[in-house]
């Protein structure tokens, strides 16, 4: 009798969460429409009402997030697609870089402070931020079916340069190192005019890059040098997973050790950490029965946590529980008010999509 009561309680809990997810999916278009800029076609706000300099022409990242949300909802329409594509392309430089000058300007002091604090001056001129923004913009343009005319030129193009690039990264901070490794793989695979059908030289460079990065892989499945916190390990592993996904490389070993690492980590401070953990679990458990029931329960529990970041009246999520994110790539972009933002909404929706794959909610 007691077992049956527990079972019925669990079924009700899971059904309630499934219905909540359906409500979220239905309300997200309303949130996006409210986030559209009323003066600049294709531009979106970062937060509902607290953006810094709301009338300026910055906002590349905001529109990139909007594209990805519309894409995941399968609700991209032709007129909106053209507007967003034109807005993103307005940030293109001759080098193929697609970055937001206003974000670079606002993050200058933060980059200098970071250099003083860590002794790492590699991003003092914003090169790493520009690379990251370009990668995200490329992905958004591909989702829009927009042609990417210019290749991104600021990446290593030989084995010697790739070797130097990879081993210059700080693998004691694997979240950052894995991120910049993932950018490298993405551009080697997706730079035009190749765009999905690349030559044997690119295949060789990608294979070489993975071989070099995997020199930092440890017995727990994570990538780091000598030391890293468990949270850093999982966040770094998420970036490495995105590298394997970008390359279309299925040769991903030690999945079960990474599942153990993820399930032992108890953290939910913000949208990034929530999503990173989930992506690693999803990727490692795909076509793998290891600890499957625990992973399913983890996903239901994660949905319950997601509810704490959701704003029912607005239909969006905030990056932090109960307030919007204020810093984007080191730049102050919003006042961090008690409201949702497009960054958090993008990450939590992506998380819902992955949870749907694991649980089969058919959202």
N, C-alpha and C positions, 0 to 999 in steps of 0.2 A: 504493500500500500504506500509506504513512504517513498519507494523508488518511483512509483507511478506519479505521485504528486510532484516530485522533483522533475520528472520528464515533462509533465504538462506545463510546469512553470517555465522550463527551458524553451519549450516550443512556443509558448506565448511571448516570451522575451524575444525570441528570434523573429517571430511574425511581426511584432510591433516594430522592430528595427527595420525589417524589410519594407514595411509600409512607410516608415519615416524616410527611407532612402527614395522611395517613389515620389514622396512629397517634395523632397529637395530637388530632384531632377525636374519636376514640373515647374518649380518656382525659379530656377536659375535663369531662364530667359528674361524674366521680369527684372531680375537683378542686373543683368547685362545691359538691358535697355536703359535702366536708370544710371548706369555708369558711362553711357555714351556722352562725349563732349558735344555741346549744343552749337559750338561755333566752328570747330575744325573737323571736317569729314574724316572718318577713320580713326580718330583719336578717342581714347578712353581715359577716364580718371583712374587714379591709383586707389584712393579711398572714397567713401561716399561723399564726405563733405569737408575733409580736413587736409586736402592737398596744399602743399606749399606752392605759391605762385600758380594758382589754378588756371590762369588765363594765358600762360606762356606756351610756347610750342614744343616743350619737352614732352616725353611720354612714349618713347619707342617701346620700352618694356611693358607698359600698360596694355598697349595694343597687341603685342605678342601674346600676352596672357589671355586677352580676349579671344584672339584667333584660336588658341588651343582649347579654350572652354567651348566656343561654338563648335569646333571640330569634334570634340569628345561627345557633345550633345547631338552631333549629326544634324546641325541646324544652320550651316553656312548657306547664306543666300547670295545670289549673284551681285546685287548692288552693294551689299555690305562687304563682300569679298573684294570688289574693286576698290572701294574706299580704303579698306584696311591695307591692301596691297600697296596702293599709292602712298599712304602715310608711312609705311615701313620703308619703302624704297626712297623716300625723301631724305633718309639718313645715310644712304650709301656714299662711300668715299671711293676715290680712284683705286685704292689698294684692295677694294672689295670689302673693306671693313664696313660694318653697319652698327654704329654706336651712337649714343645720345650725348652730345656735347655738354648739355646742362648737367647730366649725371656726373660727367668727368669734372666739371667745374665745382660742383657742390661736394665732391668726395676728395678734393685735393688735400685739405687739412687732415682728413682721416687717414689718407695714404701716408702722409708724412709722419703722423703719430704712430701708425703701425710700423713703419720702418724704424723709428727710434726705439720702439718697445721691443721689437723682435730681432732687429739687425738685418732683416730681409728687405732689401730695397728693390726687389725685382718688379714691383708694381708701382713704383714711385711716379711714373708717367702714365699710369693707367693702362698699360698694355694688356695685362691679364684681364681686366674688366672689359676692355674693348673686344678681346677674343671671345669672352664668355657671351657678351651681348650679340656679337656677330653670329655665333653658333645658334643662339636662340632665335634670332631673326631668320636665319637660313631655314630652320625647322618650320617656322611659321609660314614662310613663303612657300615651302614645299606643301604644307597642308592646304594652302590656298590655291595650289596648282599654278603659282606664279613662276615665271622664268627667272632664274638667278643668272644675270648676265655676266657678272664679274667674279672670278675666283678670289678667294681670300688668300692673299699673298704672304701674310706674316706668320707662316708656319715652317718648320724644318722640312727640307725637301730631299735630304740624303740620309743614309744610315749614320754617317758621322754626326750630322746636325741633330738627328733624332736621339742618338745616344747621349749627346751633350745636354739636350733639352730634358730628357727623362731623369737623368742623374743629377741635374741641377735643382730639381724639385725637392721640397722638404718632406720626405716620407715619414718623418716623425709627426707630421700633421697631415695624415693621409686623406682627410676630407678635401683639402686644397690640392694636394698632389694628384689625387685621383681625378679631380675635376679637370685639371689642365691636361692630364693624360687623355681623358675622354674627349676633350676638345680636339686634340691632335688626331685621334682616330676618326672622329666625325668629319673633319675637313679632308683627311686623306681619302675618305670614302665618298664624300659628297661634293667636293669642289667641282664646279663646272669647268670645262664642258663634259666632264666624265659623267656626273650625275647618275650614279647607280650602276654603270657598266664600266668599270675601271680596268686599266691595263695590268699586265703581270708585274710591272715595276711597282705599282701601288699596292698590289697584293703582297709583294715581297717586303715593302716598307712596313705595312701593317703587321705582318707576321713578326718581323724583326722588332717592332715596337712592343708587342705583347711579350716577346721573349725577354726583353730588357726589363719591362715593368714587373714581370713575374719573379724576378730576382729578389723582389721585396716581399714576396708572399711567404707567410709563416704557417706553422702547423695548425693554427686555429682557423685557417682559411682566409684571413684578412691580409691586406697589404700595408706594411709599415716598415720602418727601418729598425730601430732598437726598442722603442717604447711608444705607446699610444693608449689613451683611455679606451674603454670598450665602446663608448659613444662615438669616438673618433674612428674606431675600427669599422663600425657598422656604417657610418656616414661615408667613409672612404670606400667601403665595399660597394655602396650604392653607386658611387661615381664609376667604379670599375665595371659594375654591371651595365651601366649606360654605354660604356665603351664597347663591351661585348655586343650589346644590342645594336649599336651604330655600325659595327663591323659585320653584323649578321653572322657572328662567330658562335656556334653552338658548343664549342670545346671549352666547357666551363667545369672545372673539377672542384672537389672538396665542398660540394653543395651542402652535405649534411653537417659539416663542421660550422658552416656559416649559419645554418638554421639553428644549431645549438646556441651560437653566439647571440643571434637575434632574440630567441625566446628567453634567454637569460637576462636580457637588457630591459629594464623597466624605466622608460622615459617618455614623456609626452609634453615637453615644454612649449613647442611651437609647431607650425605647419611643416617646416623643413624636416625636423627630427621625426615627426610622425610619418611623413611620407617616405623618407629614406629607409627607415626600418621595414616598412611594408613592401617597398619595391624589391629589396633583397630577399625577403621571405617569399614573395610571389615568384621571383625568377628562379630561386633555388628549389622551390617545391613543385614547379611545373613538371608534369610527367614524373613525379617522384612521390612515393607513398610514405616517405620518412616523416614521422610525427604528424601525420595528416590531420588527425582529429584535434591535436593541440593547436595546429595552425588555423583550423576552422574556428575553434573557440577563441583563439587570439583575434581573428578578424571580427567576430561578433562583438567581442569586448572593445575592439578598436572603434567600431561603429558607435558604441555607447559613449566613448570618449569624444568622438567627433561632434556629438550633439552639443558639447560644451563650447564649441567654437562657432556654432551656427546661429545666425540671426534670422529668426522666423519672419519677422515683419519685413525685412529687406530681401530675404531669399539668398543671402550670400554668407560666406565664412570670413572670419577675421584670422589673420596670421597668428596672433596670440589669443589666448582665451580672454574674451571680454574686451579686447581693444585691437585696433589696427596696427599694422607694422608702420614704422616711421623711417627706417633706414633701408635703402636699396643700393647694394654695391658701395656701401660707405657714404652714400649721399642722403641727406635729409630730404625726404620727398613728401612726408605727411606729418601731421601733428600727433598722430597716434591716438586718435579719439576712440571713444567707445562705439565702434561701428565696424562693419565688414570692410574688406579691401579685396582688390582683384587678384593680388598675389596669393593670399591665403586661399581664396576661392578656387583658383587654378589647381593648387596643390591638393586640397581636400577632395576636389572632384576627381582628380587623377587617382587618388587613393580609393575613392568609391568604385571607380572602374576596375582597379586591380582586385578589390575585395569581391566585386561581382564575378570576376573570373574564377576566384577561389571558391566562392560559395554557390555560384550559379543562381544568383537572384533574378537574372534576366531583366535588368532595369532598362 
